[in-house]
Every structure is written in C-alpha cells, then in structure tokens.
Amino acid sequence: MLVNNIPYKTYLAESEIPNAWYNLRADMKVKPAPLLNPGTGKPLTADELTPIFCEELVKQELDNDTPYFPIPKEILDFYKMYRPSPLVRAYCLEKVLDTPARIYYKFEGNNTSGSHKLNSAIAQAYYAKQQGLKGVTTETGAGQWGTALSMACAYLGLDCKVFMVKVSYEQKPFRREVMRTYGASVTPSPSMETEVGKKILAEHPGTTGSLGCAISEAVEVAVKNPGYRYVLGSVLNQVLLHQSIIGLEAKAAFDKIGVRPDIIIGCAGGGSNLGGLIAPFMGEKLRGEADYRIIAVEPASCPSFTRGKFAYDFCDTGMICPLAKMYTLGSSFIPSPNHAGGLRFHGMSTVLSQLYHDGLMEARAVEQTSVFEAAELFARSEGILPAPESSHAIRAAIDEALKCRETGEQKDILFGLTGTGYFDLKAYEQFNDGTMTDYIPTDEDLAKGFAGLPKIDA
C-alpha cells in the first residue's frame, strides 16, 4: 500500500512500533485555518511562536504538507517501555450485550501515567531538552497530561511546572501526588501566582477553574521565565501528530488480521486521542481509498462540537494565547465541574473542527450518568476500570453495538480506551451512591460564552 507515494510499511519498525508520525493535514484538501496573532489578526509566524513553544515543535505545528515525521531514536527507545499498546477484542462485552457486532479497543492505559498522554509528553520534553531549555510549563485537567509530562521530564532531567484545574486538584489528589513524586510542582488554577490568575479570580470569585484558565497561567509563567517554554497536551497540530502512533499501530494490527473497522469512536475534549486514533483511517478516507464512520463523543456539559460555533476564538480564558478557528463555546465559558476533567476544554482541535465542518465525521454529546453506566458495564465484563473520559467512547460503542443487535448487522467497531480510572474513584463513588447528577448548559449559558468571541473577518 502506498501513502503519498511512499510504501506504508517503510514507516513500521521491526518491533511493530511505527518509526514515523503521520501528519493528517498533508492529506486534507481543506487545511485547518491558521493560528492568528490576536494583536494583528494575521497568521502567526514561526518567529512569533518560538518565545512560547520549542523550535522543533513550532515547525511541526505549522507544517501542513509533510506527510511523515521520523520519530527520533531516543523517543522510540522510550516508547519501547510501553508500546506497542494492545488492540483488544472485547469478547466478554460482546457476549453481555448479545450483539453480532465485533468490538475492539485500543488500550492506552498500560503505562504508569495511565493514559495516551505519554505519547506526546515524551516528544515535547525531548525537543525541550534538545533545545537546551531548563524546563517547561503546562496545564492539566483531570491530571493525565500533567502526570505524563512529569514522568517525561523526570526521565530527561527537566523542571516541570503544572497548573491543575482547581476542581480536579481537589477531586483527584492522588494523581496530583504522582506528579509531585516525579518532581513536578503542581498549582491549583486559577491561582494568585500569576497576573492572569488574579484577574480571573477577581472576575469569577470561587470559580472551580477550567483548562482555559490553567492554560493562561502556564503560558504567562513560561513567557516570563527565561529557559522555559509552554507545552500542551491536546488541541495543537503537533500533539495530534505525535498521537498518530495510536492509529498507526491500530491500523497495522487490523491489517494483520484482515479486518477493516466500520465505525471508529473516540472521546473528544481537545482532540488529542481522537485525532491520533483516526489519523491513518481518515487519511484513507480523504484519499478515497476506504470509507469509515467516525464518531466524536463529548460530554453534554461541555458540548463544543454539538452546540458550539465554528469561529476564531482564544484558546485560553485569559485571552493571551493565539486565536484558533475551531468549534468553541467561547473562551470565557466555565464548564460544570463534572468528572471527565480531560474533556472540559471550551474548544476543539482546528484539524478535527475542519473535518467535522466538512462532514467527514460525526459528533454526539452524552450525559455523565449514562457514561458511568457504560463504564461499570465495561469494567464488569472486560476487567479494566476505564477513565471517565474514555467511558464516553465506551458509551457510544455500546450504543452502536446494541443497534447491531436490533438490525442483525455484524459491524466491526473500534474505540479508543485512552486510560484507566483508578484515580477517579471519587466519581465512581458518587455514581454508586446515586449522588451523581447531570448538567446540561442552557442556551442562555452558552450565549454568554458566544458573546465574548473575538470579531474576526472570516
């Protein structure tokens, strides 16, 4: 098989770990809109981005044309500690559901960080080390990204400063302690340690925080401290590039057993795991080589795809980051403190936003209690306690399998099991006690966020 006139197997190492990341943008006929300078309204240049991001990551961020980026040996060596990750047939779940569907999941939780986030964390930390930097700053929602980055920084000897969304800092203390065990400093956000944090607290006293708030604080600290750069665990093009290793491995495994999935499902917050899982499959779809039904699943409490606007918006609440054209609820939107902390971002990847806008994928929003019903059914049948974020994909996979039971169709369903939920037991406790509630923002709630969208000529 040829990919951009290059033999696909060229990019598979003998160990079956891909030795190059796949850049989905290279096959997109309609490219994602460029990041804009909020001051000038013009596309950001590499020179403008390098004070914030590492130089090599800036190149990856802006490159819409190179189909493959070779993975440096040092990163491959690190990957070998936990990759390739398993593609698993969910026989027991199929039996419980009494469905003719065949259900598969790509399990990314078999590393100490407990999630897919390590795939990009080690890459970003590596490029920071290669540049001779002292350390990096970042935000984290539920804590998977912060945990992964703290591991990567400890491995490479870098300082790591993490701003953790306040509600998650309080709900998930053990994940916070894993970060500190790996040497990271962890600050609940918004905080009084930054100017933007003070401003947010003054405007929203008592706020539980959001990823947008934490991003603002992390960027401020990176820009103000020489020898530091900001790194991000989702949304950006460079992150989706690194996470393509998930989909490349899954595609290779399916090719080996002669199966082509009909439906591919991933949870959607900022887009890192979904973009990585679907990358090679969407590439085939874009090139007209195959067709797949691709479903993004998001929380009803933070419905960026299903109820958001496709517009330029700030990536952070403090409005100091670049403008991105994406499906967004508005940078001032503060989501409900639900338990899918990694899905609490007000916007979505520009790549996935463009694909969704072009009708190449679907999206649905699901309520929290329904998500945990699916999580417990999966745990009892397959023996893995899934993360709340991953359980959004499980919910949709179960629903599609039940439809197959009704129609008698035998479809192959793939979903991303992005991580484990062993640090999310407070959420499981609330569900089991019957105290968990569902929150769906009203149109009036969303209108407040939309009112703050910047006025940019489309």
Phi, psi and omega per residue, in radians:
M1 nan 2.393 3.132
L2 -1.814 2.396 3.019
V3 -2.115 1.963 -3.061
N4 0.926 0.746 3.124
N5 1.122 0.328 3.107
I6 -2.089 2.275 3.109
P7 -1.002 2.169 -3.097
Y8 -0.990 -0.713 -3.056
K9 -1.154 -0.257 3.051
T10 -0.998 -0.511 -3.027
Y11 -1.720 0.244 3.038
L12 -1.913 2.135 3.095
A13 -1.246 2.849 -3.127
E14 -1.038 -0.497 -3.124
S15 -1.401 0.028 -3.102
E16 1.270 0.223 2.921
I17 -1.615 2.173 3.108
P18 -0.973 2.459 3.100
N19 -1.847 0.288 2.994
A20 -2.605 2.519 3.028
W21 -1.489 2.566 -3.141
Y22 -1.750 2.225 -3.135
N23 -1.672 1.716 -3.083
L24 -1.020 -0.543 -3.104
R25 -1.036 -0.473 -3.114
A26 -1.090 -0.462 -3.125
D27 -1.765 -0.028 3.136
M28 -1.369 2.166 3.103
K29 -1.226 -0.674 3.035
V30 -1.831 1.898 -3.082
K31 -1.287 2.679 3.036
P32 -1.093 2.541 -3.133
A33 -1.107 2.570 -3.098
P34 -1.237 2.709 2.968
L35 -1.150 2.494 -3.120
L36 -1.998 2.568 2.987
N37 -1.271 2.101 -3.086
P38 -1.130 -0.360 3.133
G39 -1.415 -0.712 -3.073
T40 -1.790 -0.366 -3.072
G41 1.328 0.166 -3.119
K42 -1.817 2.734 3.123
P43 -0.968 2.390 -3.136
L44 -1.229 2.469 3.094
T45 -1.711 2.919 3.098
A46 -1.046 -0.689 -3.133
D47 -1.084 -0.590 -3.135
E48 -1.340 -0.448 -3.099
L49 -1.547 -0.448 -3.044
T50 -1.138 -0.417 3.026
P51 -1.196 -0.301 -3.107
I52 -1.776 -0.839 -3.055
F53 -1.917 2.821 3.056
C54 -1.134 2.613 -3.025
E55 -1.041 -0.819 -3.106
E56 -1.163 -0.595 3.121
L57 -1.221 -0.561 3.061
V58 -1.094 -0.732 3.115
K59 -1.066 -0.768 3.121
Q60 -1.144 -0.660 -3.119
E61 -1.092 -0.673 -3.019
L62 -1.635 -0.132 -3.044
D63 -1.506 1.902 3.123
N64 -1.692 0.013 -2.920
D65 -2.114 -0.489 -3.113
T66 -1.337 2.051 -3.048
P67 -1.239 -0.594 -3.084
Y68 -2.327 2.448 3.046
F69 -2.046 2.018 3.111
P70 -1.000 2.425 3.113
I71 -1.505 2.132 3.139
P72 -0.972 2.587 -3.084
K73 -0.981 -0.716 -3.105
E74 -1.066 -0.651 3.111
I75 -1.257 -0.712 3.091
L76 -1.047 -0.710 3.125
D77 -1.076 -0.670 3.101
F78 -1.192 -0.769 3.119
Y79 -0.952 -0.610 -3.062
K80 -1.108 -0.245 3.086
M81 -1.223 -0.434 -3.083
Y82 -2.523 0.045 3.125
R83 -2.061 2.691 0.041
P84 -1.261 2.601 3.091
S85 -1.466 2.661 -3.008
P86 -1.303 2.467 2.888
L87 -1.748 2.072 -2.951
V88 -2.038 2.357 2.996
R89 -1.496 2.178 -3.070
A90 -1.525 1.154 -3.094
Y91 -1.012 -0.744 -3.061
C92 -1.206 -0.680 3.091
L93 -1.143 -0.711 3.093
E94 -1.018 -0.737 -3.119
K95 -1.148 -0.758 3.134
V96 -1.079 -0.694 -3.119
L97 -1.401 -0.226 -3.110
D98 0.928 0.881 -3.056
T99 -2.012 2.549 3.016
P100 -1.362 -0.166 3.120
A101 -1.145 2.596 3.010
R102 -1.837 2.125 -3.038
I103 -1.896 2.272 3.102
Y104 -2.185 2.588 3.005
Y105 -2.359 2.483 3.054
K106 -1.657 1.954 -2.997
F107 -1.633 2.000 -3.102
E108 -1.834 0.201 -3.068
G109 -1.693 0.172 -3.047
N110 -1.573 0.789 2.998
N111 -2.488 2.883 -3.003
T112 -1.072 -0.540 3.113
S113 -1.230 -0.352 3.049
G114 1.400 0.219 -3.120
S115 -2.744 3.075 3.114
H116 -1.204 -0.245 -2.998
K117 -1.037 -0.442 -3.096
L118 -1.113 -0.445 -3.123
N119 -1.033 -0.682 3.120
S120 -1.633 -0.496 -3.127
A121 -1.048 -0.794 -3.114
I122 -1.191 -0.588 3.119
A123 -1.166 -0.823 -3.108
Q124 -1.186 -0.683 3.098
A125 -1.145 -0.670 3.121
Y126 -1.051 -0.809 -3.108
Y127 -1.205 -0.541 3.049
A128 -1.156 -0.733 3.116
K129 -1.131 -0.750 3.134
Q130 -1.081 -0.519 -3.139
Q131 -1.425 -0.126 3.125
G132 1.431 0.399 -3.124
L133 -1.364 2.794 3.125
K134 -1.455 -0.667 -3.092
G135 -2.979 -3.084 -3.116
V136 -2.362 2.757 3.044
T137 -2.109 2.694 3.131
T138 -2.816 3.037 2.996
E139 -1.992 2.860 2.997
T140 -2.616 2.538 3.129
G141 -1.577 -1.603 3.127
A142 -1.257 -0.298 3.071
G143 1.980 -0.125 -3.136
Q144 -1.093 -0.780 -3.133
W145 -1.158 -0.778 3.125
G146 -1.068 -0.686 3.099
T147 -1.114 -0.807 -3.131
A148 -1.102 -0.761 -3.118
L149 -1.183 -0.657 3.118
S150 -1.117 -0.642 3.063
M151 -1.101 -0.829 -3.104
A152 -1.109 -0.709 -3.140
C153 -1.193 -0.665 3.083
A154 -1.093 -0.705 -3.136
Y155 -1.100 -0.623 -3.057
L156 -1.795 -0.031 3.106
G157 1.328 0.649 3.121
L158 -1.900 2.613 3.019
D159 -1.322 2.562 -3.079
C160 -2.397 2.094 3.113
K161 -1.987 2.092 -3.048
V162 -2.031 2.259 2.975
F163 -1.801 1.990 -3.046
M164 -1.812 2.259 3.125
V165 -0.852 2.245 -2.944
K166 -0.955 -0.744 -3.100
V167 -1.121 -0.634 3.102
S168 -1.278 -0.640 3.078
Y169 -0.959 -0.661 -3.122
E170 -1.479 -0.650 -3.091
Q171 -1.343 -0.512 -2.992
K172 -2.204 1.118 -3.079
P173 -1.136 -0.486 -3.082
F174 -1.276 -0.629 3.069
R175 -1.150 -0.659 3.057
R176 -1.021 -0.730 -3.109
E177 -1.246 -0.501 3.021
V178 -1.089 -0.745 3.100
M179 -1.039 -0.808 -3.119
R180 -1.172 -0.563 3.080
T181 -1.080 -0.624 3.103
Y182 -1.465 0.090 3.006
G183 1.717 0.046 -3.133
A184 -1.404 2.622 2.933
S185 -1.614 2.394 -3.058
V186 -2.192 2.141 -3.093
T187 -2.107 2.248 3.076
P188 -1.187 2.401 -3.068
S189 -2.106 2.399 0.133
P190 -1.375 2.638 -3.054
S191 -2.210 3.046 3.066
M192 -1.649 0.190 -3.105
E193 -1.511 -0.218 -3.130
T194 -2.263 2.783 3.112
E195 -1.159 -0.723 -3.116
V196 -1.196 -0.602 3.083
G197 -1.109 -0.750 3.101
K198 -1.072 -0.697 -3.126
K199 -1.153 -0.758 -3.136
I200 -1.115 -0.733 3.137
L201 -1.158 -0.605 3.105
A202 -1.173 -0.649 -3.114
E203 -1.438 -0.523 -3.099
H204 -2.295 1.202 -3.121
P205 -1.057 2.355 3.131
G206 1.414 0.107 -3.119
T207 -1.078 2.547 3.088
T208 -1.467 -0.055 3.077
G209 1.513 3.044 3.113
S210 -2.757 2.921 3.072
L211 -1.072 -0.624 3.120
G212 -1.072 -0.686 3.083
C213 -1.124 -0.835 -3.077
A214 -1.132 -0.631 3.084
I215 -1.050 -0.799 -3.130
S216 -0.997 -0.782 -3.115
E217 -1.166 -0.753 -3.118
A218 -1.124 -0.697 3.121
V219 -1.138 -0.748 3.140
E220 -1.032 -0.789 -3.125
V221 -1.149 -0.696 3.141
A222 -1.111 -0.771 -3.077
V223 -1.213 -0.566 -3.064
K224 -1.494 -0.202 -3.080
N225 -2.009 1.959 3.121
P226 -1.005 2.476 3.123
G227 1.506 0.081 3.116
Y228 -2.073 2.645 2.992
R229 -2.380 2.767 3.124
Y230 -1.581 2.427 3.042
V231 -2.242 2.629 -3.025
L232 -2.248 2.517 -3.050
G233 -1.634 -0.048 -3.122
S234 -2.765 -3.027 2.991
V235 1.252 -0.919 -3.000
L236 -1.228 2.695 3.124
N237 -1.014 -0.734 -3.092
Q238 -1.078 -0.602 -3.130
V239 -1.236 -0.774 3.090
L240 -1.074 -0.606 3.088
L241 -1.045 -0.905 -3.118
H242 -1.100 -0.661 -3.087
Q243 -1.316 -0.145 3.099
S244 -1.057 -0.285 3.101
I245 -1.045 -0.500 3.114
I246 -1.105 -0.922 -3.109
G247 -1.193 -0.633 3.128
L248 -1.094 -0.750 3.089
E249 -1.141 -0.741 -3.138
A250 -1.103 -0.746 -3.140
K251 -1.093 -0.746 3.132
A252 -1.111 -0.693 3.137
A253 -1.170 -0.738 3.105
F254 -1.121 -0.709 3.114
D255 -1.059 -0.650 -3.104
K256 -1.140 -0.606 -3.116
I257 -1.730 0.056 3.074
G258 1.234 0.608 -3.133
V259 -2.065 2.442 3.037
R260 -2.118 1.992 -3.103
P261 -1.108 2.465 3.080
D262 -1.474 -0.653 -3.056
I263 -2.244 2.317 3.111
I264 -2.150 2.218 -2.993
I265 -2.223 2.374 3.056
G266 -2.534 2.591 3.024
C267 -1.248 2.673 -3.051
A268 -2.327 2.073 3.041
G269 -2.123 -1.224 2.992
G270 -1.881 -0.435 3.015
G271 2.101 0.019 -2.996
S272 -1.146 -0.893 -3.075
N273 -1.285 -0.690 3.130
L274 -1.104 -0.811 3.128
G275 -1.083 -0.675 3.128
G276 -1.218 -0.711 -3.117
L277 -1.146 -0.754 -3.026
I278 -1.504 -0.187 -2.935
A279 -0.822 -1.071 -3.069
P280 -1.200 -0.516 3.117
F281 -1.230 -0.774 3.085
M282 -1.124 -0.609 3.081
G283 -1.019 -0.772 3.090
E284 -1.098 -0.702 3.136
K285 -1.116 -0.750 3.140
L286 -1.147 -0.594 -3.130
R287 -1.512 -0.003 3.113
G288 1.319 0.345 -3.102
E289 -1.560 -0.410 -3.121
A290 -2.834 2.913 3.096
D291 -2.250 2.466 3.131
Y292 -2.420 2.613 2.985
R293 -1.661 2.074 -3.045
I294 -2.031 2.240 -3.048
I295 -2.165 2.163 3.010
A296 -1.663 2.329 -3.101
V297 -2.101 2.172 -3.089
E298 -2.212 2.839 3.111
P299 -1.286 2.468 3.107
A300 -1.104 -0.361 -3.137
S301 -1.377 -0.273 -3.141
C302 -2.496 1.202 -2.939
P303 -1.540 1.205 -3.061
S304 -1.044 -0.861 -3.139
F305 -1.189 -0.937 -2.917
T306 -1.344 -0.390 -3.138
R307 -2.322 0.041 -3.125
G308 -1.448 3.104 3.091
K309 -1.919 2.504 3.080
F310 -1.548 1.708 -2.995
A311 -2.733 2.863 3.010
Y312 -1.259 2.383 3.141
D313 -2.683 2.819 3.030
F314 -1.245 2.531 3.095
C315 -1.441 -0.086 -3.074
D316 -2.432 2.756 -3.102
T317 -1.220 -0.578 -3.128
G318 -1.332 -0.118 3.079
M319 1.039 0.751 3.088
I320 -2.000 -0.142 -3.128
C321 -1.595 2.949 3.094
P322 -1.061 2.834 3.058
L323 -1.564 2.375 3.117
A324 -2.196 2.429 3.068
K325 -1.506 1.989 -2.991
M326 -2.736 2.943 2.938
Y327 -1.309 2.164 -2.992
T328 -2.499 2.685 3.037
L329 -1.782 0.063 -3.090
G330 1.710 2.348 -3.040
S331 -1.145 -0.313 3.116
S332 -1.541 -0.058 -3.134
F333 -1.210 2.155 3.089
I334 -1.868 1.896 -3.060
P335 -1.241 2.838 3.056
S336 -1.030 2.537 3.122
P337 -1.327 1.023 3.112
N338 -1.357 3.134 -2.976
H339 -1.596 -0.143 3.078
A340 -1.512 1.182 -3.009
G341 -1.014 -0.529 -3.140
G342 -1.320 -0.093 -3.130
L343 -1.968 0.367 -3.049
R344 -1.669 0.423 -3.120
F345 -1.547 2.481 -3.058
H346 -1.305 -0.292 -3.091
G347 -2.170 -2.886 -3.061
M348 -2.571 2.685 3.068
S349 -0.805 2.404 3.112
T350 -1.133 -0.579 3.118
V351 -1.122 -0.914 -3.123
L352 -1.166 -0.612 3.109
S353 -1.076 -0.744 3.135
Q354 -1.177 -0.722 3.116
L355 -1.100 -0.716 3.114
Y356 -1.171 -0.748 3.127
H357 -1.069 -0.582 -3.130
D358 -1.485 0.061 3.077
G359 1.353 0.364 -3.093
L360 -1.594 -0.119 3.094
M361 -2.650 2.832 3.133
E362 -1.848 2.945 3.031
A363 -2.552 2.554 3.034
R364 -2.502 2.651 3.108
A365 -1.939 2.409 -3.105
V366 -2.230 2.622 -3.098
E367 -1.485 2.685 -2.974
Q368 -1.083 -0.777 -3.106
T369 -1.123 -0.634 3.089
S370 -1.144 -0.637 3.108
V371 -1.105 -0.765 -3.120
F372 -1.280 -0.486 2.993
E373 -1.048 -0.776 3.118
A374 -1.165 -0.677 -3.140
A375 -1.058 -0.786 -3.114
E376 -1.226 -0.632 3.082
L377 -1.105 -0.726 3.114
F378 -1.139 -0.786 -3.126
A379 -1.054 -0.724 -3.088
R380 -1.270 -0.484 -3.102
S381 -1.664 -0.656 -3.046
E382 -1.837 -0.179 3.020
G383 1.438 0.154 3.110
I384 -2.065 2.290 3.068
L385 -1.478 1.909 -3.028
P386 -1.452 2.667 3.037
A387 -1.144 2.636 3.087
P388 -0.976 -0.667 3.137
E389 -1.082 -0.905 3.140
S390 -0.996 -0.567 -3.038
S391 -1.188 -0.311 3.011
H392 -1.137 -0.713 3.096
A393 -1.202 -0.663 3.101
I394 -1.060 -0.750 3.121
R395 -0.960 -0.857 -3.108
A396 -1.189 -0.660 3.126
A397 -1.107 -0.739 3.101
I398 -1.099 -0.766 -3.138
D399 -1.068 -0.719 3.129
E400 -1.199 -0.634 3.112
A401 -1.175 -0.631 3.099
L402 -1.189 -0.594 3.044
K403 -1.094 -0.671 3.095
C404 -1.112 -0.611 3.096
R405 -1.109 -0.652 -3.135
E406 -1.239 -0.672 -3.056
T407 -1.628 -0.317 -3.087
G408 1.422 0.100 -3.141
E409 -1.332 2.474 3.052
Q410 -1.799 1.737 -3.139
K411 -1.923 2.627 3.063
D412 -1.692 2.100 -3.060
I413 -2.009 2.233 3.070
L414 -2.016 2.298 2.982
F415 -2.312 2.756 3.130
G416 -1.596 2.047 2.999
L417 -1.638 1.584 -2.923
T418 -1.265 -0.369 -3.124
G419 3.141 3.122 -3.099
T420 -1.710 2.799 -3.076
G421 -1.958 0.459 -3.058
Y422 -1.246 -0.286 3.033
F423 -1.762 0.185 -3.095
D424 -2.002 0.458 -3.031
L425 -1.230 -0.352 3.040
K426 -1.093 -0.670 3.109
A427 -1.172 -0.782 3.110
Y428 -1.091 -0.631 3.107
E429 -1.072 -0.799 -3.140
Q430 -1.110 -0.686 3.124
F431 -1.135 -0.807 -3.107
N432 -1.175 -0.533 3.117
D433 -1.419 -0.157 -3.121
G434 1.356 0.305 -3.125
T435 -1.751 -0.064 3.131
M436 -1.261 2.419 3.140
T437 -2.130 2.836 3.068
D438 -1.854 2.388 3.080
Y439 -2.163 2.233 3.064
I440 -2.171 2.083 -3.116
P441 -1.101 2.506 3.090
T442 -1.377 2.930 3.062
D443 -1.055 -0.602 3.118
E444 -1.155 -0.677 3.088
D445 -1.046 -0.810 -3.100
L446 -1.207 -0.583 -3.118
A447 -1.047 -0.573 3.132
K448 -1.122 -0.702 3.101
G449 -1.208 -0.736 -3.127
F450 -1.112 -0.544 -3.109
A451 -1.095 -0.433 -3.101
G452 -1.626 0.080 3.129
L453 -1.094 2.368 -3.135
P454 -1.135 2.598 3.126
K455 -1.510 1.710 -3.103
I456 -2.101 2.303 3.095
D457 -1.175 2.040 -3.117
A458 -1.058 nan nan
